[in-house]
Amino acid sequence: MRRSMKNVALLVTAAATVLAGPASAQRAIELPEEAWVHPHSEITVPTTLAGLPRNRVTEFAPDYLNIGISFRDEAEELSLYIYRDTNGGVPVWFEQARTGIENRDTFGRPKLPYLIEPYAWPGAEAWQGQRAIYATPKSSVGKSTGLVLFSVKGWYVKVRATSANRSAEELGAWIDSAFAELTPPEARVNQPAVIPVTDCEEKLVFKKKAKDAKVDGASSLISALLGGMIAEKVQEQQQSAEPKKAVAWCRDSAISTMQVAYRANASKDSYLIAFGDSGMGVSVAPDSGSDLLADPKKNKKKVFSITVITDDQRINFVPQNRLPSLKRVLEIINENRRTSAVSTWGDDSTIELNPDSL
């Protein structure tokens, strides 16, 4: 995706719901009655998987950016999700999905019986991910359940499996057979090791409440442009054959069970809030636009950005004069105090500037 100034449009936008989750836009879609290739990840999905017929296909974001495919019968279900990798990493979104399973009453709140397993795609071992298999004797819907998550060529691939008949060990073998029937794209380089999430040894401390930093049109525009460039760079790296360094994510604090802050390599000036388990995150970090405009001769304090990252957008909110707490971030997002937004999908990009930031 190439960006030039002629593609930038300044739009006056009314307030809108920012954190509308995937469920708000979901719709049922039809796929051909034959094996189907996801147009972006190039994963080939058959009409039956591990002995189950394809049952339901749901699109959570347009242009197949987030899609779920269900295979089921009366006793068992396999759900395949393919969604765009725009932030975080396999350990973060695996942890979110695992937490969701372990806190669901329908599964009897199962406990992980083993350590989280590193997992290689059967038949395509270059793709590395994570897996968790649960026995669910207290469940109202099945005898066992399981979760697998990969990052494949810039896309997350998640499989959820539930069975009323299979033991946890049998479910693991069943998941293996399902992946053996899915055709992944060719991996051109081995991925870095996937490091399971751990609790942060020292959690962030917010001694003073963050306040709004000065906002102007120049910094808002530059932050939006740089956000688009960051998204492009991430996509290029995902497609590159160059080896990538492993990232160690630690779990910091949480707003709720499924709204959790994670820090990459124990960073002390940035964190990511994961919302749910479908890839929507909020990046809190030093503001690139303000840094670029700062006078290097002056000892200017850092300004921090708040950016909601969705399947196809980066939405910037009013920057803060110090690293804001999770509570402060959520307040600003809930009040929809956005300054700019930039499209990160497609050939053309649109930048929206809130008139209050001009």
N, C-alpha and C positions, 0 to 999 in steps of 0.2 A: 504494500500500500504506500503510495507516494503522496506527500502533502505539499502543497504550495499555497501561497497567500490567496490566490484567486479562488481556492476552494473554501476559504474561511468566510462564513456568513455570520454577522452579528444579529442575533435574534432576541427580541424581547419576549420573555416567557412568563406565563402566569405560574403561580405556585402549583405544584403537583405532588402527588405522593411519591416519595423517593424510594423508600425501601419496600415497594410492592414486591413481594416474593414471587417466585416462579409460578405458584398456584394461581396468581391473579391473571396471568396471561395464558394459562395452559389451554390446550384444545386437542381434541382427538383428531388424528389424521390417518389416512389410509396409505399403506405401502403396497407395491406390486406383489402379486401372488407368486413370488419367486425370491431367490436369494437377493438381498438388497445391499448395496454398498453405500455406507455413509459418505457423502460427497466430500467431506473435509478431512476426516481422519483416515479414510480409505479402508476402514474395517468392513469386512463382508459378514453380514448377518443372515443366517439361513432362515427358512420358514418354520423349521422345528429346531429345538435346541435341547440336547440331552434327553430326548424322548418326549418333550412337551411341545404342543402346537403354539404358534404365535397367536396371542389373544387380543392384545390391546396396544396401540401405539399412541403416545402422548407427546406433543411438542410443547415444551415449557418456554421456549424462546424462538423467535422466527429464524428461518433459514437454517434449520437443524443445528442451531448453536447449543441447544440443550434438549435432548430427546430421551424418552424412556420407552422401552419395549418390553412387554410382559409376555411370558410363556407360562402357561398354567393348565392344570386339570383340577379335579375336585380335591386332591390331596397334596398337591405340590405347586410351587411357583418359583420361577426364575425371573428376575427383573434385571434388564440390562440398561444402564444409563451411559450416555455419551454426552459430555458437556465440555465447553471450552475452558482451557487452562489459562486463566488470566491473572492469577495471583496465588500466593501460598505455595503449597507443594503437596505431594502425596501424603506425607505424615500428618499435615494439618487436616486435610479433608477426610482422611481415614479416621483420625481421632474424632472428628465431628460425627461421622456416620456411626462409629463404634459407640459413642456416647448416646446417640439416639436410640440404638438398639437396647442398650443396657438400662435405659430409663423408660422403656415402653412397658406398660402394664400387660399388654397383650402377650408379650413374651415372658411374662413372669419375672421381669427385671433380672435377666441372667447375668452371671458373673463369668468373666473370661477364664476358662479353665487352664489355659496355657499362656505363655508369653506370646506377644504378637509375632506372627511368623513372617519372615521375608518370603516372597512368593514370586516365582518366575512363570511367565505364560507358557504352559505346556506346548512344546513344539516351536516356541519362539522365545527361547530363554533370555535373549538380550533385553527383553522388556521386563523390568523389575518392578515389583509392587509389594503390597502387604495384604495379609489375610488373617481373619479371625473366624473361628468355628465355635459354635455354642451348642451345648445340650440344653434343651428348654423344657424340663419336666413339669414346670408350673405354668407353661404356656397354654393359652386357650386356642391357639391356632396351629401349633405344630410341635413335633418332637425335637426338632433341631433347626437351627438357623445359621447363616453364615454371610460373610462380607469379604469382598476382594476389591482392591482399588489399584489402578495403574495410572501413570501418565504416559500417553502414547502420542508422540509427534505433535505436541501442543494441545492434546485433548485428554481429559480425564475419562477413564473407562471404569465403571463400577458395576459389580454384579452382586445382587442380593438373592439369597436362596433360602427357602423355607420348606420343610417337609414334615408331614404328619406321620410318616412311616420310617424314615431313615434315622439311624443313630448319627451322632456327630461325626464319627469316623467315616461312615458311609456317605454323609453329606459332603465331606471334603473330597472324596473320590468322584462324586457326582459333579461337583464344581469343576474338577479337573477335566472331566469328559466334556463339559459345556465349553470350556475355553479351547479344547482341542478341535471343536467344530466351528469356532469363530476364526476368521482369517484376518490376522493383523497385518499392517503394512510392514515392509522390510525395515529393520533397524540398521542404520548405517554406522552406529557407534554404540559401544556399551554405555549404559547409563551409570551415573554415580550410585554408590550405595544409598539405600533408603534408610535413614536413621529414625527410629521410633521417637515420638514426642516424649519428653520427660518434663517434670515440674521444674520451673526456673529456680535455681538455687537462691537467688536474691530477687525478690519481686520489686517492680517499679514502685516508687513512693512519690506521691504527688503532694508536696508540702504546701503549695499555694495554688489557689484556683487560677486556671488560665483565663485570660481575657482576650477579647477580640484585638487582633493586630490591625494596623492600618490597611485598608483595602483601596486599590485604585485600578483603573482600567488596564494600565500597562502590565502590572504584576498578574492580574487575573488572566489576561490574554496569554502572557508568556507561560504561566503555570498550565493553562489548558494545552497550549502548543507542545510544551515539554512532556505533558502527560501522554499526548498522542505519540510523540517520538519514543517514549519509554515503552509503550505498548508495541510499537513496531519493532523495537530492539529485542524485546522479549520473544516476539514471534520469530524473528530471525534466528535467535539463539536456539529456540526449540527445533528449528528446521536444520540447524547447523550440524555438521559431523564432528565438530570440535568437542573434545572431552569437557564435561561440566563438573564443577566442584559440588560435593555434597553439602547440603545445608542442614544444620542441627537446629531444629525448632524446639523451643520450650514453652510450656503452658504457664502463663502468668496468672491473671485474675479473670473473673467472669462477671457479666451482667446477669446472666441466667444460664440455665443448663446448656443451651445451644447458642449462646452469644458469648464467645470466649476470646480472650486476647492471647496471641502467640507472638513470640519474639524470635527472629532469625539470628542464630549465632550469638545469643544472649545480648542483643543490641540494647543500649541504654537510652537511645534517643529516638526509637521507632518501635512500632508494633502493628500487628494486623488483628483486627476483630473479625472473626468468622461468624457469619449469620447463617444458621442452619447447616445443611451438609451438601448444598448444590453449587458451591463455588462462588457465592457472593461474599465479598470481603470489604472491609474498610481499612485503608492504609492511613496510618498516622505517622508522619515523618517530617524532617526538616523541609521547608517549602522551597522548591527549586526556583520558582519564579522570583521570589523575594531575594534569594541568594544571588541570582544572576544580576539583579538590579542594584544590589547593595554596593556602597562606596567602599572599596577595599582599604582606604586610608582611615576609615572610621571603625571604631570597635562596636559594630552593630550586633545586637543580640539576635539569636536565632529566632526565626518565625517558623511555625509548624503548620503543615497542611493537613486537612482531613479530606480524604478522597474515597468515595464509594466506587467500587469496581464491580461492574456487572458483566454479563455476557458480551455486551457490545458498546459499553460506555464507561468513561471515567468522569465522575461528577465531583467537582470540587466545592467545598464549603468554606465559610469564612475562616481565614487562618487565625491562629492563636499565638500569643506572645510567649508562651512556654508550652512544654509538652502537656497536652490536656489529659485529664483522667478519662476513663471509659464513660463515667456518668456525664461529664461535660460533652464528650463527643456525641453521645446519644441525644442529649438535649438539643444540640445544634442541628443534628439530622432530623429529629422529630419536628423541629420548628421550620424545617426546609429552608435553611439559610444558605442556599447555594450561591456561589459566585460565578461558576462556569461549568460547562460540560463539553466533552469532546467525544465524537464517535470513534470507536476503535475497530470497526468491522466494515468491510466493503472498500471499494476503490475511492470513493469520495468521502471526505470528512467534513463534518459540520461542527463549528464551535458556537456554543450558546453562551452569551454573557448576560448575567442578571443586571438590569439597569442600576441597581443599588451599588454595583461594584465599579461603575464608570466614574 
